[in-house]
């Protein structure tokens, strides 16, 4: 008979497995050139206006319509997500994975670690 392990107070601190891939800047830059790639900046509109990766569209993670905007995106594409430091984009990748997106990629370190041109 199958028995489940009793939960302990330490189970609270376990991290859940990631459903997205963290990429270094070089890998991110290579991947985002694929024909089925979509680049999404999840920072605020103000941050997006100041500088961004060329070709990115802005969907603010903290904005009211974040999930509604995601619902309109085709799930079969590859999504390259970034923010300032990689934290919000990781959260966005989690949300997208929960919504059924299977190919989400997070820019490690965000645009702070992006050694390439910003526009």
ZADO-1210 file (C-alpha; in nm, 4 decimals, padded with zeros to 6 digits):
<atoms>
<atom x="00.0000" y="00.0000" z="00.0000" code="UNK" pos="1"/>
<atom x="00.1259" y="00.3484" z="-00.0901" code="UNK" pos="2"/>
<atom x="00.1848" y="00.5806" z="00.2012" code="UNK" pos="3"/>
<atom x="00.2514" y="00.9504" z="00.1797" code="UNK" pos="4"/>
<atom x="00.5216" y="01.1042" z="00.3868" code="UNK" pos="5"/>
<atom x="00.3872" y="01.3134" z="00.6727" code="UNK" pos="6"/>
<atom x="00.4381" y="01.6856" z="00.6213" code="UNK" pos="7"/>
<atom x="00.6834" y="01.8580" z="00.8462" code="UNK" pos="8"/>
<atom x="00.7309" y="02.2232" z="00.9200" code="UNK" pos="9"/>
<atom x="01.0349" y="02.2154" z="00.6907" code="UNK" pos="10"/>
<atom x="00.8192" y="02.1326" z="00.3853" code="UNK" pos="11"/>
<atom x="00.7153" y="02.4970" z="00.3913" code="UNK" pos="12"/>
<atom x="01.0693" y="02.6003" z="00.2950" code="UNK" pos="13"/>
<atom x="01.1006" y="02.3649" z="-00.0009" code="UNK" pos="14"/>
<atom x="01.1076" y="02.5378" z="-00.3332" code="UNK" pos="15"/>
<atom x="00.8716" y="02.4166" z="-00.5981" code="UNK" pos="16"/>
<atom x="01.0290" y="02.2973" z="-00.9218" code="UNK" pos="17"/>
<atom x="01.0687" y="02.5677" z="-01.1850" code="UNK" pos="18"/>
<atom x="00.8530" y="02.5368" z="-01.4940" code="UNK" pos="19"/>
<atom x="01.0704" y="02.7735" z="-01.6973" code="UNK" pos="20"/>
<atom x="01.4329" y="02.8032" z="-01.8038" code="UNK" pos="21"/>
<atom x="01.6784" y="03.0655" z="-01.6804" code="UNK" pos="22"/>
<atom x="01.9105" y="03.1812" z="-01.9578" code="UNK" pos="23"/>
<atom x="02.2304" y="03.3831" z="-01.9513" code="UNK" pos="24"/>
<atom x="02.2336" y="03.6911" z="-02.1737" code="UNK" pos="25"/>
<atom x="02.4117" y="03.5189" z="-02.4649" code="UNK" pos="26"/>
<atom x="02.1636" y="03.2281" z="-02.4721" code="UNK" pos="27"/>
<atom x="01.8697" y="03.4668" z="-02.4348" code="UNK" pos="28"/>
<atom x="01.9941" y="03.6831" z="-02.7245" code="UNK" pos="29"/>
<atom x="02.0371" y="03.3779" z="-02.9493" code="UNK" pos="30"/>
<atom x="01.6961" y="03.2336" z="-02.8594" code="UNK" pos="31"/>
<atom x="01.5023" y="03.5546" z="-02.9069" code="UNK" pos="32"/>
<atom x="01.5969" y="03.5629" z="-03.2766" code="UNK" pos="33"/>
<atom x="01.3927" y="03.2469" z="-03.3527" code="UNK" pos="34"/>
<atom x="01.0930" y="03.3064" z="-03.5799" code="UNK" pos="35"/>
<atom x="00.8496" y="03.1849" z="-03.3117" code="UNK" pos="36"/>
<atom x="01.0078" y="03.3929" z="-03.0334" code="UNK" pos="37"/>
<atom x="00.8221" y="03.6685" z="-02.8486" code="UNK" pos="38"/>
<atom x="01.0168" y="03.9073" z="-02.6235" code="UNK" pos="39"/>
<atom x="00.8236" y="04.0434" z="-02.3263" code="UNK" pos="40"/>
<atom x="00.9409" y="04.3114" z="-02.0849" code="UNK" pos="41"/>
<atom x="00.7407" y="04.2827" z="-01.7607" code="UNK" pos="42"/>
<atom x="00.8636" y="04.6096" z="-01.6081" code="UNK" pos="43"/>
<atom x="00.6481" y="04.9186" z="-01.5636" code="UNK" pos="44"/>
<atom x="00.5677" y="05.1400" z="-01.8629" code="UNK" pos="45"/>
<atom x="00.8101" y="05.4029" z="-01.7311" code="UNK" pos="46"/>
<atom x="01.0958" y="05.1544" z="-01.7070" code="UNK" pos="47"/>
<atom x="01.0104" y="05.0215" z="-02.0527" code="UNK" pos="48"/>
<atom x="01.0162" y="05.3733" z="-02.2030" code="UNK" pos="49"/>
<atom x="01.3587" y="05.4510" z="-02.0569" code="UNK" pos="50"/>
<atom x="01.5336" y="05.1570" z="-02.2277" code="UNK" pos="51"/>
<atom x="01.4440" y="04.8151" z="-02.3581" code="UNK" pos="52"/>
<atom x="01.5663" y="04.5210" z="-02.5620" code="UNK" pos="53"/>
<atom x="01.4879" y="04.5845" z="-02.9277" code="UNK" pos="54"/>
<atom x="01.1672" y="04.4109" z="-03.0388" code="UNK" pos="55"/>
<atom x="01.0245" y="04.3695" z="-02.6877" code="UNK" pos="56"/>
<atom x="00.6632" y="04.4348" z="-02.6029" code="UNK" pos="57"/>
<atom x="00.5644" y="04.5624" z="-02.2599" code="UNK" pos="58"/>
<atom x="00.3230" y="04.3699" z="-02.0390" code="UNK" pos="59"/>
<atom x="00.3619" y="04.5063" z="-01.6850" code="UNK" pos="60"/>
<atom x="00.3604" y="04.2192" z="-01.4330" code="UNK" pos="61"/>
<atom x="00.2190" y="04.4512" z="-01.1673" code="UNK" pos="62"/>
<atom x="-00.0429" y="04.6019" z="-01.3998" code="UNK" pos="63"/>
<atom x="-00.4119" y="04.5206" z="-01.3588" code="UNK" pos="64"/>
<atom x="-00.4502" y="04.3456" z="-01.6925" code="UNK" pos="65"/>
<atom x="-00.1403" y="04.1252" z="-01.6848" code="UNK" pos="66"/>
<atom x="-00.3130" y="03.7856" z="-01.6942" code="UNK" pos="67"/>
<atom x="-00.5826" y="03.9097" z="-01.9321" code="UNK" pos="68"/>
<atom x="-00.3140" y="04.0183" z="-02.1799" code="UNK" pos="69"/>
<atom x="-00.1419" y="03.6803" z="-02.1500" code="UNK" pos="70"/>
<atom x="-00.4663" y="03.4993" z="-02.2349" code="UNK" pos="71"/>
<atom x="-00.4539" y="03.6528" z="-02.5818" code="UNK" pos="72"/>
<atom x="-00.1071" y="03.5126" z="-02.6572" code="UNK" pos="73"/>
<atom x="-00.0616" y="03.1871" z="-02.8538" code="UNK" pos="74"/>
<atom x="00.0716" y="02.9158" z="-02.6225" code="UNK" pos="75"/>
<atom x="00.2838" y="02.7417" z="-02.8880" code="UNK" pos="76"/>
<atom x="00.5350" y="03.0287" z="-02.9209" code="UNK" pos="77"/>
<atom x="00.8581" y="03.0695" z="-02.7245" code="UNK" pos="78"/>
<atom x="00.8483" y="03.3528" z="-02.4721" code="UNK" pos="79"/>
<atom x="01.1636" y="03.5372" z="-02.3685" code="UNK" pos="80"/>
<atom x="01.0796" y="03.7330" z="-02.0539" code="UNK" pos="81"/>
<atom x="01.2891" y="03.9961" z="-01.8791" code="UNK" pos="82"/>
<atom x="01.2739" y="04.2721" z="-01.6196" code="UNK" pos="83"/>
<atom x="01.5329" y="04.4807" z="-01.4373" code="UNK" pos="84"/>
<atom x="01.6926" y="04.2067" z="-01.2252" code="UNK" pos="85"/>
<atom x="01.5290" y="03.8758" z="-01.3236" code="UNK" pos="86"/>
<atom x="01.2947" y="03.8565" z="-01.0239" code="UNK" pos="87"/>
<atom x="00.9693" y="03.9860" z="-01.1766" code="UNK" pos="88"/>
<atom x="01.0376" y="03.8005" z="-01.5016" code="UNK" pos="89"/>
<atom x="01.0791" y="03.4769" z="-01.3039" code="UNK" pos="90"/>
<atom x="00.7422" y="03.5429" z="-01.1400" code="UNK" pos="91"/>
<atom x="00.5897" y="03.6125" z="-01.4822" code="UNK" pos="92"/>
<atom x="00.7307" y="03.2838" z="-01.6157" code="UNK" pos="93"/>
<atom x="00.5683" y="03.1027" z="-01.3211" code="UNK" pos="94"/>
<atom x="00.2322" y="03.2655" z="-01.3941" code="UNK" pos="95"/>
<atom x="00.2609" y="03.1796" z="-01.7625" code="UNK" pos="96"/>
<atom x="00.3522" y="02.8170" z="-01.6861" code="UNK" pos="97"/>
<atom x="00.0449" y="02.7914" z="-01.4620" code="UNK" pos="98"/>
<atom x="-00.1610" y="02.9221" z="-01.7556" code="UNK" pos="99"/>
<atom x="-00.0305" y="02.6487" z="-01.9867" code="UNK" pos="100"/>
<atom x="00.2652" y="02.8168" z="-02.1581" code="UNK" pos="101"/>
<atom x="00.5342" y="02.5511" z="-02.1973" code="UNK" pos="102"/>
<atom x="00.8248" y="02.7472" z="-02.3435" code="UNK" pos="103"/>
<atom x="00.9146" y="03.0411" z="-02.1203" code="UNK" pos="104"/>
<atom x="01.2671" y="03.1688" z="-02.0744" code="UNK" pos="105"/>
<atom x="01.3830" y="03.4098" z="-01.8038" code="UNK" pos="106"/>
<atom x="01.6774" y="03.6468" z="-01.8554" code="UNK" pos="107"/>
<atom x="01.9088" y="03.5815" z="-01.5589" code="UNK" pos="108"/>
<atom x="02.0025" y="03.9088" z="-01.3941" code="UNK" pos="109"/>
<atom x="01.7604" y="04.1060" z="-01.6133" code="UNK" pos="110"/>
<atom x="01.8632" y="04.4098" z="-01.8153" code="UNK" pos="111"/>
<atom x="02.1104" y="04.5009" z="-01.5400" code="UNK" pos="112"/>
<atom x="02.3259" y="04.2138" z="-01.6717" code="UNK" pos="113"/>
<atom x="02.2421" y="04.2637" z="-02.0419" code="UNK" pos="114"/>
<atom x="02.5762" y="04.3419" z="-02.2119" code="UNK" pos="115"/>
<atom x="02.4153" y="04.4152" z="-02.5495" code="UNK" pos="116"/>
<atom x="02.2480" y="04.7224" z="-02.6946" code="UNK" pos="117"/>
<atom x="01.9298" y="04.8624" z="-02.5438" code="UNK" pos="118"/>
<atom x="01.7041" y="05.1008" z="-02.7315" code="UNK" pos="119"/>
</atoms>
